[in-house]
Amino acid sequence: TFTAMVYGQAELSDGLPLAYESETGMMDIFDPTTNRSEYSMWNFCNNHDNWRLQSMTGTAQMRMCIAIISFWPGVPLHYAGDEQDLDTPGSALDGWAREELSASMAWRAVRTTPEGNPADRDNFDMTSSSYRYVQRLNAMRRAYFGNFGSEQCDVVETPADKIPDVLVFTRGCTDAGRVTLIANFHSSHSKDVSVATPWAQGMQVFDILAERGAASFQVGPEGIVQASLPPFGVLVLAPGGVKDIPPSVVAVTPGHASTITLHVDSDKVNVTISFDRPMVTSVAGMAHLDGQSSAFRCSSIECQEISMSVAAADLA
């Protein structure tokens, strides 16, 4: 998968299932504590031995890779900083790609975007788009695969007829919890695909990756689903609508790592926390400021945002 994207060789998109088939035949994956075979290898898009994938390709390739490892057998491993789009060239072996360990003027010297280097600031931003993307994938993995308590979890179904430059696989820990992933590895061409799925004709399946407005597809004869994917596009299809996952914070003000100027002690700052859905009003009482109970209140009856006003003197 890494090689296919970094070297632009989309024809290698089926390398992952081929390697998996070979590996599982060579390794002893029987776990005596559960009395069953259990594939628990770590799968990653990045590690300290290599340049970050996104520094050699782009965000779209990185997000497609993260989606694939999230639904593949084994344990998805996220290299620190990927959730913040850190993309400094070089590997940790030559002193780079460890931006998450410290603030350093070195990151300022290497501009990777027109705005500078994303590593040149405090990077524990839970509202960044990539952080929320990884967060959502982890939640979906848990929602659809549950506690991974059966050997069926390690069964990967791939179509007999390969689609050039496209990876397709179906996996689930139960028949009802199966998902089908479709990923277009081509860097410049969209792909119109017809994919065999395990679902009956007439069923509706949904793209569970979408945070809002999930696209739906009707299953045709023989379980065929037709879809169009842009370059590096990925779909994860499941029936029955998108499952509920825990709520998440989508925005805060002042923004993470931002600087505010207060001229006098009487100045006030409005602090807000926004969620991805309406919340129960008691959530306001659970929010703390600087580790202390605070006076957050729901900003509206839906309580999708909570806020409080803080005097400058209290922030000293």
Secondary structure as GFF3:
##gff-version 3
##sequence-region A 1 316
A	DSSP	alpha_helix	2	6	.	.	.	ID=ss1
A	DSSP	three_ten_helix	10	12	.	.	.	ID=ss2
A	DSSP	alpha_helix	15	26	.	.	.	ID=ss3
A	DSSP	beta_strand	30	31	.	.	.	ID=ss4
A	DSSP	beta_strand	36	37	.	.	.	ID=ss5
A	DSSP	beta_strand	42	44	.	.	.	ID=ss6
A	DSSP	alpha_helix	53	56	.	.	.	ID=ss7
A	DSSP	alpha_helix	59	71	.	.	.	ID=ss8
A	DSSP	beta_strand	75	77	.	.	.	ID=ss9
A	DSSP	three_ten_helix	82	84	.	.	.	ID=ss10
A	DSSP	three_ten_helix	92	94	.	.	.	ID=ss11
A	DSSP	three_ten_helix	99	101	.	.	.	ID=ss12
A	DSSP	alpha_helix	105	109	.	.	.	ID=ss13
A	DSSP	alpha_helix	129	145	.	.	.	ID=ss14
A	DSSP	three_ten_helix	151	154	.	.	.	ID=ss15
A	DSSP	beta_strand	166	171	.	.	.	ID=ss16
A	DSSP	beta_strand	179	184	.	.	.	ID=ss17
A	DSSP	beta_strand	191	196	.	.	.	ID=ss18
A	DSSP	beta_strand	204	207	.	.	.	ID=ss19
A	DSSP	beta_strand	216	218	.	.	.	ID=ss20
A	DSSP	three_ten_helix	221	223	.	.	.	ID=ss21
A	DSSP	beta_strand	224	229	.	.	.	ID=ss22
A	DSSP	beta_strand	234	239	.	.	.	ID=ss23
A	DSSP	beta_strand	249	253	.	.	.	ID=ss24
A	DSSP	beta_strand	268	275	.	.	.	ID=ss25
A	DSSP	alpha_helix	283	286	.	.	.	ID=ss26
A	DSSP	beta_strand	288	289	.	.	.	ID=ss27
A	DSSP	beta_strand	292	293	.	.	.	ID=ss28
A	DSSP	beta_strand	297	298	.	.	.	ID=ss29
A	DSSP	beta_strand	305	311	.	.	.	ID=ss30
A	DSSP	three_ten_helix	312	315	.	.	.	ID=ss31
###
